[in-house]
């Protein structure tokens, strides 16, 4: 039978930089304390969606359920009275919509939008939500959203030079060279798959592309589109002599860039970040005198 040796254990803990008190080694949890659970509020006027989200929250060890409400006004009152880390927020609610609620908050908690309509994705990401879930919400997709919330709220969990985009999964699926969301028609045009529609867009009109949750926001001169794709797919598909990746979450059209300074560039008055690891590639793509 193995005999416990407290001296050996103390020496091992000391060599690993773990705490020792008196003649005994402290538990690992003393060295690596677990963060407190995220206080989570659900705001959704759909009873079936409320039930599903409540079950998901109760099942997650890192979440502390604060309850559920049915409209934006009730949610706003709760936010004034309680400390909330995360709100699962329906877009369409009576009296005050989810988007209106977010816009009314001076210091909002982390927001995960929940809706049955994909067309609200652009508006949702304009108010800086962490993620965007489409009903019916699958548990695996819910877990992914909570992971992104944790990364957003953890100041030490991600690079400050290049903040990770909310929802781009760079998986084996990215190795595909053909993307169903960006179909070639000629050297000058592409078709963007926006929901069920295929929309013809001139490559010259595309200004920049940004990762937004499970979607990519394509900003054109005349409009903007949300497509379900990945940065890798678009980077591989777009002509490299016209587009360059400048950040983990941004691709820009080279001839749209008006100004570059340190870690930012300007396109049509919009300031976009340049990641340190992408600076050299950007410089190679621009013509300098």
BAFI-3210 file (N, C-alpha, C; in Angstrom, 3 decimals, decimal comma, padded with zeros to 6 digits):
// residues 289
n [1|2|3|4|5|6|7|8|9|10|11|12|13|14|15|16|17|18|19|20|21|22|23|24|25|26|27|28|29|30|31|32|33|34|35|36|37|38|39|40|41|42|43|44|45|46|47|48|49|50|51|52|53|54|55|56|57|58|59|60|61|62|63|64|65|66|67|68|69|70|71|72|73|74|75|76|77|78|79|80|81|82|83|84|85|86|87|88|89|90|91|92|93|94|95|96|97|98|99|100|101|102|103|104|105|106|107|108|109|110|111|112|113|114|115|116|117|118|119|120|121|122|123|124|125|126|127|128|129|130|131|132|133|134|135|136|137|138|139|140|141|142|143|144|145|146|147|148|149|150|151|152|153|154|155|156|157|158|159|160|161|162|163|164|165|166|167|168|169|170|171|172|173|174|175|176|177|178|179|180|181|182|183|184|185|186|187|188|189|190|191|192|193|194|195|196|197|198|199|200|201|202|203|204|205|206|207|208|209|210|211|212|213|214|215|216|217|218|219|220|221|222|223|224|225|226|227|228|229|230|231|232|233|234|235|236|237|238|239|240|241|242|243|244|245|246|247|248|249|250|251|252|253|254|255|256|257|258|259|260|261|262|263|264|265|266|267|268|269|270|271|272|273|274|275|276|277|278|279|280|281|282|283|284|285|286|287|288|289]
n.u [000,841|000,524|002,311|001,615|003,639|004,275|006,356|007,655|005,552|005,211|007,660|007,366|005,161|006,300|008,277|006,720|005,694|003,422|001,147|002,166|001,410|002,479|003,120|001,984|000,806|-001,215|-004,522|-004,917|-006,827|-006,427|-004,292|-005,128|-007,717|-011,186|-013,016|-015,829|-019,239|-020,941|-023,351|-026,448|-029,041|-032,177|-033,989|-036,810|-039,707|-040,903|-042,317|-041,547|-038,955|-037,810|-037,954|-036,199|-033,738|-033,463|-033,119|-030,698|-028,994|-029,195|-027,971|-025,349|-022,253|-020,817|-022,542|-024,857|-028,137|-030,293|-032,910|-035,837|-037,331|-039,971|-039,980|-038,347|-038,463|-038,912|-036,539|-034,703|-035,293|-034,505|-031,777|-031,000|-031,256|-029,845|-026,638|-025,497|-023,876|-024,189|-026,581|-029,079|-030,653|-033,634|-034,404|-036,848|-039,299|-042,163|-043,091|-040,402|-037,737|-035,062|-032,782|-033,291|-033,169|-030,434|-029,215|-030,052|-028,583|-025,910|-023,702|-023,595|-024,062|-022,366|-023,687|-025,732|-027,478|-030,686|-032,760|-035,377|-034,903|-032,625|-032,035|-031,650|-029,061|-027,016|-027,755|-027,622|-024,876|-023,884|-024,346|-022,498|-022,695|-021,837|-022,391|-024,656|-027,541|-029,600|-032,932|-034,414|-032,390|-029,503|-027,902|-025,129|-024,364|-025,090|-023,260|-020,928|-021,348|-021,335|-018,717|-017,431|-018,339|-017,075|-014,411|-014,462|-014,994|-012,863|-009,993|-007,407|-007,464|-007,204|-005,356|-004,300|-003,370|-004,483|-007,589|-009,657|-012,040|-015,656|-016,838|-015,680|-015,004|-012,099|-011,698|-011,317|-013,039|-012,455|-010,529|-011,593|-011,599|-013,572|-016,210|-019,610|-020,727|-019,643|-019,655|-018,049|-018,557|-017,379|-014,283|-014,803|-017,063|-019,006|-021,210|-022,987|-024,089|-026,747|-028,619|-031,351|-030,987|-029,117|-026,877|-025,719|-022,644|-020,358|-016,853|-015,336|-016,938|-016,851|-015,705|-014,628|-014,319|-015,608|-015,287|-018,068|-019,447|-020,924|-020,993|-019,997|-019,469|-019,984|-018,984|-020,085|-019,980|-022,552|-024,251|-024,622|-023,836|-024,648|-023,021|-022,803|-019,930|-016,324|-013,264|-011,048|-012,109|-013,079|-010,751|-009,230|-010,818|-011,190|-009,586|-006,101|-004,638|-006,271|-007,455|-006,586|-005,720|-005,821|-005,996|-006,964|-009,686|-010,421|-010,631|-009,542|-010,244|-007,683|-007,397|-009,213|-008,221|-007,458|-005,746|-003,003|-001,829|000,363|-001,143|-003,610|-005,993|-007,701|-010,816|-013,109|-013,736|-013,960|-012,336|-010,133|-008,632|-005,133|-003,484|-000,494|000,867|000,084|001,020|003,365|002,573|000,537|001,981|003,508|001,544|000,723|001,411|004,279|005,948]
n.v [-001,197|002,258|004,788|007,875|010,684|013,441|015,313|014,954|015,668|018,341|019,391|018,904|020,557|023,043|023,188|023,472|025,921|026,116|026,683|026,197|025,392|025,506|022,248|021,018|020,546|022,786|022,535|022,164|023,944|026,183|027,403|027,852|029,459|029,170|031,206|033,297|032,319|033,516|036,006|035,653|036,910|036,347|037,626|037,441|037,193|034,936|032,080|029,352|029,607|030,891|028,795|026,901|028,297|028,801|026,199|025,582|027,470|026,711|024,268|024,843|025,090|027,408|029,500|031,617|031,679|034,415|034,639|035,198|037,485|039,214|041,423|044,415|046,633|045,583|044,131|046,250|047,459|045,427|045,375|047,788|047,303|045,008|043,380|042,357|040,095|038,965|039,026|037,239|038,049|038,697|039,890|040,919|042,231|043,175|046,647|047,581|046,879|044,412|045,554|048,286|048,364|047,765|049,990|051,933|051,655|052,781|051,465|048,562|045,032|041,987|040,998|038,631|038,155|036,819|035,417|034,784|035,565|036,014|038,361|040,460|040,486|042,268|044,768|044,015|043,488|046,002|047,268|046,144|043,413|040,268|037,794|036,069|034,373|032,132|031,142|027,863|027,478|025,600|023,439|023,030|025,213|027,236|026,780|027,523|030,254|031,101|030,544|032,455|034,745|034,466|034,739|037,372|038,753|038,098|039,641|038,728|036,694|036,885|038,158|041,538|043,036|042,002|041,587|038,768|037,824|037,636|035,222|033,389|030,350|028,757|026,087|022,704|022,872|025,177|024,603|024,045|024,901|025,925|028,083|028,152|030,562|032,657|033,055|032,741|034,791|036,276|038,015|040,478|040,477|039,033|036,609|036,999|034,992|035,651|034,762|033,226|034,331|035,049|037,486|039,712|041,289|043,844|043,480|045,761|047,393|046,427|047,294|046,619|043,741|042,141|039,961|038,706|037,202|034,125|034,956|036,877|040,224|042,046|044,956|047,113|049,783|050,666|049,172|046,742|043,373|040,245|037,234|033,722|032,489|031,995|033,677|032,536|031,165|033,325|034,801|033,055|032,966|035,558|037,787|038,091|040,237|042,361|042,357|042,256|040,682|042,253|041,940|039,729|039,699|041,196|041,969|043,931|045,990|046,869|049,214|050,855|051,874|054,769|055,986|055,205|054,569|053,689|051,294|051,335|051,860|053,825|053,706|055,145|056,997|055,318|053,841|051,184|048,265|047,263|044,311|043,331|041,094|041,199|043,438|043,575|042,144|043,788|046,107|045,098|044,844|047,371|050,239|052,082|055,221]
n.w [000,000|-000,854|000,843|002,203|001,930|003,569|003,610|001,144|-000,489|000,226|-000,733|-003,444|-004,042|-003,439|-005,403|-007,624|-007,226|-005,681|-002,913|000,525|003,817|007,072|008,037|005,908|002,574|000,745|-000,733|-004,316|-005,226|-003,694|-004,838|-007,427|-007,599|-008,376|-010,644|-009,756|-010,482|-013,435|-013,217|-014,477|-016,478|-018,017|-020,679|-022,334|-024,231|-025,113|-023,941|-024,327|-025,277|-023,098|-021,217|-022,344|-022,372|-019,631|-018,630|-019,850|-018,631|-015,926|-016,103|-016,578|-015,043|-014,621|-014,527|-012,861|-012,242|-012,472|-012,882|-015,007|-017,337|-019,157|-020,823|-022,133|-020,412|-017,847|-017,634|-017,652|-015,187|-013,423|-013,973|-012,891|-010,198|-009,523|-009,712|-012,743|-014,839|-017,327|-019,921|-021,504|-024,241|-025,846|-029,109|-030,166|-028,265|-026,281|-025,809|-025,074|-027,088|-027,364|-028,569|-028,194|-025,428|-024,918|-026,122|-024,401|-022,116|-020,141|-019,177|-020,091|-019,303|-020,379|-023,485|-025,008|-027,802|-028,587|-030,951|-033,344|-035,884|-038,400|-039,709|-037,969|-037,206|-038,097|-036,947|-034,268|-033,783|-034,163|-031,780|-030,215|-029,198|-027,642|-028,762|-031,017|-031,068|-032,816|-032,729|-032,980|-030,106|-029,925|-027,534|-027,715|-029,234|-027,509|-025,414|-026,721|-027,032|-024,340|-023,675|-025,210|-023,980|-021,494|-022,302|-023,183|-020,807|-019,207|-018,380|-018,690|-020,402|-023,155|-025,985|-025,832|-027,866|-030,180|-030,019|-029,624|-032,063|-031,569|-032,442|-034,320|-035,545|-036,093|-037,558|-038,779|-040,845|-042,144|-043,904|-046,306|-049,699|-051,238|-050,782|-049,868|-049,394|-050,701|-053,788|-056,938|-059,810|-061,785|-062,508|-061,522|-059,911|-057,199|-055,725|-052,803|-050,169|-048,444|-045,940|-047,371|-049,791|-052,785|-053,474|-055,822|-055,850|-056,498|-056,516|-056,277|-054,762|-052,195|-049,056|-046,474|-044,309|-041,480|-038,711|-037,021|-034,540|-035,429|-037,952|-040,878|-041,357|-044,139|-045,445|-047,795|-050,266|-050,776|-049,165|-046,482|-045,516|-043,967|-043,745|-043,322|-042,565|-042,561|-041,574|-042,794|-045,008|-046,553|-046,909|-048,459|-050,712|-051,770|-054,124|-053,802|-054,641|-054,357|-051,852|-048,371|-045,342|-042,248|-039,589|-036,924|-037,082|-039,301|-042,768|-045,480|-048,366|-050,485|-052,082|-050,907|-048,610|-046,880|-045,068|-042,967|-039,780|-037,370|-035,519|-036,732|-039,414|-041,923|-043,505|-045,511|-043,479|-041,309|-038,585|-038,409|-036,878|-036,944|-036,719|-034,963|-036,091|-038,699|-039,931|-041,574|-043,856|-044,810|-045,484|-047,580|-049,494|-050,219|-052,280|-052,104|-052,190]
ca.u [000,000|001,320|002,327|001,647|004,821|003,943|007,546|007,831|004,476|005,534|008,743|006,807|004,338|007,183|008,953|005,738|005,228|002,114|001,225|002,371|001,167|002,939|003,730|001,148|000,546|-002,605|-005,173|-004,663|-007,792|-005,911|-003,366|-005,865|-009,120|-012,129|-013,734|-017,238|-020,117|-021,486|-024,752|-027,091|-030,451|-032,838|-035,078|-037,399|-041,154|-041,354|-042,225|-040,789|-037,541|-037,412|-037,751|-034,982|-032,574|-033,359|-032,532|-029,292|-028,279|-029,138|-027,080|-023,973|-021,646|-020,224|-023,597|-025,756|-029,394|-030,961|-034,316|-036,231|-038,366|-040,649|-039,888|-037,165|-038,636|-038,665|-035,109|-034,006|-035,483|-033,655|-030,383|-030,745|-031,277|-028,942|-025,430|-025,677|-022,694|-024,585|-028,011|-029,528|-031,633|-034,422|-034,447|-038,220|-040,085|-043,139|-042,815|-039,007|-037,034|-033,740|-031,844|-033,565|-032,665|-028,976|-028,864|-030,396|-027,699|-024,612|-022,664|-024,322|-023,318|-022,157|-024,971|-025,905|-028,795|-031,396|-033,882|-035,773|-034,724|-031,225|-031,830|-031,295|-027,666|-026,217|-028,100|-027,163|-023,438|-023,584|-024,371|-021,396|-023,050|-020,788|-022,766|-025,997|-028,085|-030,845|-033,833|-034,234|-030,990|-028,932|-027,077|-023,732|-024,163|-025,180|-021,973|-019,955|-021,599|-020,882|-017,254|-017,024|-018,596|-016,004|-013,206|-014,630|-014,968|-011,598|-008,997|-006,137|-007,702|-006,983|-004,354|-004,815|-002,988|-005,422|-008,697|-010,253|-013,402|-016,596|-017,422|-015,185|-014,367|-011,144|-011,641|-010,958|-013,961|-011,882|-009,599|-012,280|-011,226|-014,774|-017,176|-020,928|-021,232|-019,006|-019,566|-017,507|-019,271|-016,366|-013,206|-015,268|-018,250|-019,251|-022,529|-022,970|-025,244|-027,303|-029,826|-031,755|-030,775|-027,802|-026,858|-024,568|-021,929|-019,096|-015,700|-014,882|-017,792|-016,560|-014,715|-013,970|-015,066|-015,315|-015,868|-019,116|-020,090|-020,856|-021,212|-019,034|-020,101|-019,370|-019,352|-019,925|-020,218|-023,982|-025,027|-023,827|-024,430|-024,184|-022,942|-022,328|-018,679|-015,166|-012,233|-010,171|-012,807|-013,109|-009,373|-008,829|-011,670|-011,008|-008,299|-005,096|-004,105|-007,248|-007,846|-005,547|-006,142|-005,040|-006,279|-007,651|-011,109|-010,674|-010,063|-009,869|-009,895|-006,472|-007,535|-010,139|-007,493|-007,133|-004,717|-002,455|-001,006|000,669|-001,937|-004,956|-006,121|-008,968|-011,558|-014,367|-013,955|-014,039|-011,038|-010,058|-007,361|-004,118|-002,813|000,961|001,338|-000,379|001,541|004,306|001,827|-000,140|002,981|003,865|000,454|000,478|002,468|004,865|006,935]
ca.v [000,000|003,483|005,566|009,312|011,329|014,866|016,105|014,887|016,442|019,763|019,752|018,930|021,767|024,204|023,211|023,912|027,254|026,013|027,109|025,225|026,020|024,650|020,998|020,355|021,236|023,214|021,998|022,851|025,025|027,372|028,046|028,233|029,627|029,244|032,484|033,152|032,136|034,727|036,249|035,655|037,260|036,027|038,540|036,847|037,116|033,645|031,135|028,140|029,991|031,102|027,486|026,289|029,041|028,580|024,873|025,663|028,225|025,870|023,142|025,318|025,297|028,738|030,502|031,746|032,193|035,489|034,612|035,564|038,495|039,096|042,616|045,228|047,531|044,773|043,837|047,475|047,633|044,448|045,797|048,898|046,848|043,881|043,276|041,331|039,941|038,518|038,955|036,558|039,081|038,572|041,139|041,406|042,137|044,273|047,925|047,952|045,760|044,148|046,545|049,550|048,237|047,880|051,366|052,809|051,381|053,448|050,472|047,293|043,796|041,230|040,751|037,606|038,319|035,593|035,802|033,844|036,202|036,296|039,684|041,432|040,298|043,479|045,746|043,521|043,660|047,422|047,677|045,431|042,219|039,261|036,728|036,189|033,020|032,036|030,106|027,251|027,485|024,296|023,553|023,164|026,593|028,011|026,638|028,318|031,656|031,352|030,556|033,754|035,722|034,309|035,322|038,821|039,309|037,772|040,566|038,054|035,499|037,076|039,141|042,896|043,593|041,536|040,959|037,697|038,095|036,920|033,946|032,758|029,081|028,386|024,647|021,998|023,269|026,295|024,124|023,936|025,983|026,474|028,545|028,360|031,875|033,645|032,334|033,516|034,932|036,788|038,646|041,744|040,343|037,810|036,485|036,792|034,241|036,339|033,993|032,413|035,089|035,234|038,885|040,048|042,453|044,131|043,449|047,135|048,034|045,910|048,129|045,823|042,591|041,977|038,793|039,054|035,971|033,080|035,620|037,843|041,460|042,573|046,357|047,629|051,221|050,958|048,356|045,786|042,044|039,244|035,905|032,700|032,006|032,172|034,545|031,742|030,934|034,550|035,160|032,184|033,168|036,893|037,968|038,615|041,512|043,403|042,307|041,789|040,541|043,184|041,672|038,450|039,830|042,167|041,972|045,205|046,168|047,678|050,544|051,647|052,403|056,182|056,449|054,176|055,132|052,716|050,059|051,577|052,396|054,513|053,460|055,895|057,594|054,277|053,396|049,732|047,890|046,465|043,427|043,328|040,009|041,423|044,709|043,383|041,733|044,972|046,979|044,471|044,951|048,752|050,823|053,214|056,005]
ca.w [000,000|-000,934|002,075|001,941|002,476|003,580|003,286|-000,300|-001,118|000,400|-001,651|-004,796|-004,171|-003,480|-006,700|-008,611|-006,871|-005,052|-001,508|001,602|005,107|008,168|007,592|004,921|001,308|000,597|-001,915|-005,577|-005,379|-003,030|-005,770|-008,620|-007,210|-009,476|-010,678|-009,371|-011,646|-014,039|-012,872|-015,790|-016,571|-019,280|-021,049|-023,543|-024,039|-025,620|-022,816|-024,660|-025,341|-021,701|-020,580|-022,893|-021,889|-018,183|-018,448|-020,234|-017,602|-014,727|-016,366|-016,739|-013,722|-014,520|-014,585|-011,717|-012,792|-011,734|-013,225|-016,367|-017,474|-020,442|-021,671|-021,907|-019,267|-016,641|-017,617|-017,259|-013,747|-012,733|-014,146|-011,972|-008,811|-009,297|-010,528|-013,773|-015,690|-018,658|-020,187|-022,718|-024,557|-027,072|-029,872|-030,275|-027,042|-026,222|-025,137|-025,317|-027,711|-026,835|-029,092|-027,512|-024,061|-024,932|-026,455|-023,274|-020,984|-020,214|-018,884|-020,168|-019,075|-021,613|-024,134|-026,042|-028,398|-028,942|-031,801|-034,387|-037,188|-038,673|-040,293|-036,944|-036,817|-038,327|-035,907|-032,973|-033,626|-034,109|-030,373|-029,554|-028,459|-027,673|-029,683|-031,587|-031,163|-033,572|-032,227|-031,656|-029,699|-029,563|-026,331|-028,113|-029,672|-026,274|-024,728|-027,455|-026,701|-022,965|-023,723|-025,737|-022,920|-020,508|-022,878|-023,217|-019,451|-018,561|-018,934|-018,929|-021,199|-024,576|-026,343|-025,908|-029,158|-031,167|-029,322|-030,410|-032,498|-030,748|-032,771|-035,528|-035,231|-037,110|-037,433|-040,006|-041,911|-042,851|-044,899|-047,571|-050,590|-051,824|-049,796|-050,448|-049,009|-051,547|-055,049|-058,042|-061,078|-062,696|-061,763|-060,972|-059,071|-056,434|-055,128|-051,358|-049,692|-047,280|-045,649|-048,515|-051,018|-053,380|-053,858|-056,653|-055,331|-057,169|-055,622|-056,068|-053,763|-050,856|-048,367|-045,454|-043,792|-040,060|-038,054|-036,072|-034,111|-036,440|-039,230|-041,359|-041,799|-045,358|-045,610|-049,146|-050,340|-050,818|-048,233|-045,716|-045,579|-043,026|-044,330|-042,392|-043,145|-041,682|-042,127|-043,660|-046,265|-047,346|-047,246|-049,561|-051,877|-052,335|-054,829|-052,876|-055,130|-054,049|-050,441|-047,467|-043,946|-041,440|-038,184|-036,756|-037,360|-040,363|-044,112|-046,116|-049,772|-050,420|-052,670|-050,096|-047,454|-047,065|-044,144|-042,074|-038,716|-036,308|-035,487|-037,255|-040,762|-042,138|-044,738|-045,554|-042,174|-040,284|-038,090|-038,247|-036,250|-037,639|-035,774|-035,134|-036,952|-040,071|-040,416|-042,679|-045,037|-045,306|-046,123|-048,858|-050,452|-050,632|-053,101|-051,397|-052,941]
c.u [000,883|001,182|002,499|002,828|004,611|005,142|007,769|006,777|004,731|006,601|008,245|006,001|005,219|007,865|008,030|005,209|003,863|002,236|001,388|002,160|001,593|003,616|002,895|000,984|-000,925|-003,214|-004,846|-005,596|-007,329|-004,967|-004,085|-007,345|-010,015|-012,823|-015,185|-018,094|-020,640|-022,966|-025,521|-028,589|-030,976|-033,965|-035,639|-038,899|-041,749|-041,205|-041,400|-039,297|-037,002|-037,088|-036,447|-033,743|-032,371|-032,728|-031,044|-028,468|-028,127|-028,131|-025,614|-023,378|-021,105|-021,259|-024,467|-027,030|-029,999|-032,451|-034,560|-037,314|-038,862|-040,567|-038,687|-037,264|-038,366|-037,181|-034,314|-034,127|-034,607|-032,194|-030,030|-030,608|-030,226|-027,699|-025,585|-024,424|-023,061|-026,093|-028,237|-030,777|-032,320|-034,456|-035,843|-038,985|-041,050|-042,605|-041,380|-038,270|-035,673|-032,711|-032,039|-033,050|-031,154|-028,558|-029,146|-029,433|-026,355|-023,465|-023,298|-023,446|-023,002|-023,522|-024,845|-027,333|-029,383|-032,617|-034,194|-035,502|-033,271|-031,000|-031,484|-029,810|-026,839|-026,478|-027,557|-025,676|-023,019|-023,627|-023,425|-021,865|-021,906|-021,113|-024,237|-026,525|-029,428|-031,666|-034,182|-032,750|-030,560|-027,989|-025,600|-023,422|-024,235|-023,853|-020,895|-020,107|-021,104|-019,363|-016,749|-017,260|-017,472|-014,709|-013,288|-014,469|-013,664|-010,505|-007,675|-006,281|-007,417|-005,938|-004,969|-004,438|-003,994|-006,571|-009,384|-011,664|-014,379|-016,875|-016,924|-014,472|-013,426|-010,863|-011,247|-011,849|-013,382|-010,930|-010,249|-011,909|-012,437|-015,741|-018,524|-021,463|-020,607|-018,728|-019,055|-018,497|-018,319|-015,292|-013,677|-016,389|-018,259|-020,718|-022,350|-024,236|-025,700|-028,640|-030,148|-031,478|-029,323|-027,777|-025,567|-023,943|-020,631|-017,957|-015,202|-015,699|-017,488|-015,440|-013,918|-014,898|-014,634|-016,001|-016,843|-019,844|-019,871|-020,945|-020,019|-019,813|-019,322|-019,878|-019,045|-020,238|-021,706|-024,797|-024,077|-024,587|-023,830|-024,180|-022,347|-021,101|-017,567|-014,169|-011,370|-010,819|-012,768|-011,709|-008,883|-009,576|-011,438|-009,653|-007,285|-004,467|-005,061|-007,587|-006,694|-006,123|-005,236|-005,175|-006,947|-009,095|-011,429|-009,926|-010,462|-009,530|-008,782|-006,692|-008,565|-009,448|-007,053|-005,950|-004,286|-001,580|-000,865|-000,212|-003,373|-004,874|-007,524|-009,539|-012,888|-014,726|-014,028|-012,639|-011,071|-008,694|-006,440|-003,426|-001,309|001,468|000,925|000,219|002,455|003,581|001,081|000,822|003,396|002,799|000,210|001,682|002,993|005,884|008,151]
c.v [001,256|004,278|007,053|009,940|012,837|015,728|016,131|015,721|017,929|020,207|019,843|020,201|023,006|024,313|023,688|025,300|027,258|026,257|025,934|025,969|025,047|023,405|020,288|021,226|021,582|022,609|022,823|024,050|026,304|028,136|028,572|028,387|029,775|030,597|032,279|032,970|033,474|034,844|036,536|035,944|036,906|037,021|038,071|036,697|035,811|032,601|029,893|028,444|030,254|029,779|026,846|026,982|028,853|027,221|024,886|026,373|027,384|024,732|023,553|025,700|026,709|029,856|030,451|032,419|033,253|035,541|035,051|036,621|038,502|040,343|043,462|046,135|046,791|044,443|045,066|047,723|046,673|044,870|046,957|048,432|045,773|044,002|042,091|041,291|039,661|038,551|038,265|037,302|038,836|039,919|041,738|041,152|043,314|045,469|048,413|046,742|045,549|045,166|047,896|049,520|048,436|049,324|052,324|052,663|052,069|052,479|049,081|046,105|043,140|040,840|039,607|037,745|036,958|035,991|034,705|034,364|036,597|037,725|040,747|041,394|041,565|044,510|045,314|043,770|045,119|047,950|046,823|044,283|041,214|038,166|036,870|034,778|033,049|030,868|029,118|027,092|026,082|024,472|023,730|024,596|027,554|027,966|027,484|029,805|031,988|031,378|031,902|034,870|035,669|034,930|036,846|039,434|039,053|038,654|039,907|036,882|035,648|038,150|040,531|043,555|043,230|040,850|039,938|038,069|037,210|035,499|033,292|031,479|028,709|026,905|024,040|022,383|024,406|025,861|023,973|025,130|026,618|026,865|028,744|029,756|032,997|032,983|033,242|033,617|035,451|037,421|039,920|041,614|039,028|037,796|036,208|036,053|034,849|035,683|033,085|033,099|035,017|036,639|039,172|041,351|042,622|044,113|044,863|047,849|047,578|046,727|047,344|044,722|042,387|040,731|039,251|037,779|034,866|033,655|036,491|039,050|041,999|043,991|046,792|049,118|051,549|050,222|047,506|044,473|041,167|037,888|034,952|032,045|032,176|033,103|033,771|031,487|032,169|034,969|034,341|032,506|034,517|037,033|038,687|039,919|042,677|043,483|041,760|041,707|041,402|042,915|040,307|038,527|040,785|041,841|043,294|045,152|047,212|049,086|051,413|052,308|053,834|056,633|055,283|054,862|054,133|051,470|050,276|052,035|052,989|054,121|054,192|056,460|056,607|053,831|051,901|049,354|047,136|045,624|043,398|042,269|040,185|042,693|044,544|043,014|042,918|045,880|046,414|044,675|046,394|049,273|052,083|053,910|056,270]
c.w [000,000|000,354|001,733|002,643|002,414|003,208|001,787|-001,015|-000,985|-000,587|-003,093|-005,012|-004,278|-004,839|-007,809|-008,321|-006,234|-003,561|-000,538|002,914|006,208|007,615|006,545|003,673|001,220|-000,669|-003,155|-005,732|-004,698|-003,939|-007,002|-008,286|-008,433|-009,466|-010,291|-010,618|-012,156|-013,696|-014,156|-015,690|-017,952|-019,508|-022,391|-023,307|-024,573|-024,507|-023,132|-024,742|-023,943|-021,022|-021,039|-022,335|-020,392|-017,887|-018,783|-019,163|-016,333|-014,887|-016,382|-015,384|-013,537|-014,566|-013,340|-012,213|-011,883|-012,034|-014,658|-016,326|-018,918|-021,308|-021,263|-020,707|-017,961|-016,516|-017,167|-015,756|-012,952|-012,807|-013,226|-010,526|-008,512|-010,181|-011,471|-014,640|-017,138|-018,774|-021,518|-023,170|-025,898|-027,789|-029,855|-028,984|-026,997|-025,435|-025,328|-025,885|-027,065|-027,291|-028,412|-026,076|-024,029|-025,182|-025,300|-022,102|-021,170|-019,983|-018,901|-019,782|-020,415|-022,181|-025,125|-026,555|-028,776|-029,767|-032,804|-035,775|-037,401|-039,143|-039,258|-036,589|-036,990|-037,243|-034,553|-032,786|-033,656|-032,673|-029,532|-028,659|-028,579|-028,684|-030,047|-031,831|-031,880|-033,027|-033,335|-031,326|-029,296|-028,364|-026,685|-028,528|-028,473|-025,520|-025,394|-027,120|-025,297|-022,902|-024,228|-024,727|-021,885|-021,014|-022,895|-021,823|-018,726|-019,142|-019,263|-019,885|-022,672|-024,787|-026,422|-027,222|-030,228|-030,468|-030,205|-030,814|-031,773|-031,151|-034,018|-035,144|-036,353|-036,942|-038,755|-041,159|-042,725|-043,950|-046,260|-048,440|-051,236|-050,735|-050,441|-050,188|-049,821|-052,879|-056,162|-059,186|-062,139|-061,848|-061,069|-059,951|-058,306|-056,046|-053,642|-050,960|-048,381|-046,941|-046,824|-049,841|-051,473|-053,970|-054,623|-056,143|-056,110|-056,158|-055,321|-054,993|-052,341|-050,227|-047,338|-044,968|-042,348|-039,521|-036,989|-035,668|-035,128|-037,844|-039,597|-041,868|-042,991|-045,567|-047,045|-049,152|-050,228|-049,766|-047,414|-045,633|-044,490|-043,716|-043,300|-042,995|-042,125|-042,360|-043,124|-045,008|-047,150|-047,783|-048,433|-050,848|-052,562|-053,021|-053,949|-053,358|-054,856|-052,561|-049,603|-046,056|-043,083|-039,946|-038,114|-037,198|-038,512|-041,660|-044,761|-047,602|-049,831|-050,948|-051,955|-048,906|-047,738|-046,213|-043,269|-041,051|-037,592|-036,434|-035,957|-038,706|-040,909|-043,496|-044,627|-044,171|-041,027|-039,892|-037,811|-037,673|-037,198|-036,579|-036,022|-036,102|-038,413|-040,682|-041,621|-043,965|-045,651|-046,050|-047,482|-049,926|-050,933|-051,399|-052,420|-052,298|-052,067]
res [x|x|x|x|x|x|x|x|x|x|x|x|x|x|x|x|x|x|x|x|x|x|x|x|x|x|x|x|x|x|x|x|x|x|x|x|x|x|x|x|x|x|x|x|x|x|x|x|x|x|x|x|x|x|x|x|x|x|x|x|x|x|x|x|x|x|x|x|x|x|x|x|x|x|x|x|x|x|x|x|x|x|x|x|x|x|x|x|x|x|x|x|x|x|x|x|x|x|x|x|x|x|x|x|x|x|x|x|x|x|x|x|x|x|x|x|x|x|x|x|x|x|x|x|x|x|x|x|x|x|x|x|x|x|x|x|x|x|x|x|x|x|x|x|x|x|x|x|x|x|x|x|x|x|x|x|x|x|x|x|x|x|x|x|x|x|x|x|x|x|x|x|x|x|x|x|x|x|x|x|x|x|x|x|x|x|x|x|x|x|x|x|x|x|x|x|x|x|x|x|x|x|x|x|x|x|x|x|x|x|x|x|x|x|x|x|x|x|x|x|x|x|x|x|x|x|x|x|x|x|x|x|x|x|x|x|x|x|x|x|x|x|x|x|x|x|x|x|x|x|x|x|x|x|x|x|x|x|x|x|x|x|x|x|x|x|x|x|x|x|x|x|x|x|x|x|x|x|x|x|x|x|x|x|x|x|x|x|x]
***
